[in-house]
């Protein structure tokens, strides 16, 4: 399939930029299986998800699946990114899977805020850092929805917008995890998540910034 060479690099699936982000995203896939902190990987934490768990919940990891599940998005983002690079598009079923994955991951993460009683004094945030981590998910996801809606009304390729939907959720959760466990000490998985987060942020911003005033027809 021929690609319009007038497309911005962020909208061209075969540009060096898109390929570079796809390759860097492999770090996020590796991070799923590697220890993030305390010799615990996102996959081990995500395995505590009620529908996947066999037997009683782990005493220490039981509720952390809400953080682990969204980090698994790196796998779908990478698959989608390379699929976009190779074929120049994502099919409608593939896009539906991408949006649903982003929605499920966001719901898992936001369930943190409803997992404790409203009268639980210990759950009330105190200090700038805690308030930041409480506000970021809601503000970030709201901004992400607005950005994706705006992208859908411009020349941003459907494939790029689908990938961006998953990246937005991943970035927000990754920032929370990196900040929350900085004092515990990062391990190799955390550093790979940090690299992946930077790459995803760069692509989300580049895709959005490239849209205004661009008149070429992007492959949808």
Secondary structure, 3 states (H helix, E strand, C coil): CCCCCCCCHHHCCCCHHHHHHHHHCHHHHHHHHCEEECCEEHHHHHCCCCCCCCCCCCCCCHHHHHHHHHHCHHHHHHHHHHHHHHHCCCCHHHHHHHHHHHHHHHHHHHHHHHCCCCCCHHHCCCCHHHHHHHHHHHHHHHHHHHHHHHHHCCCCCHHHHHHHHHHHHHHHHHHHHHHHCCCCCCCHHHHHHHHHHHHHHHHHHHHHHCCCCCCCCCCC
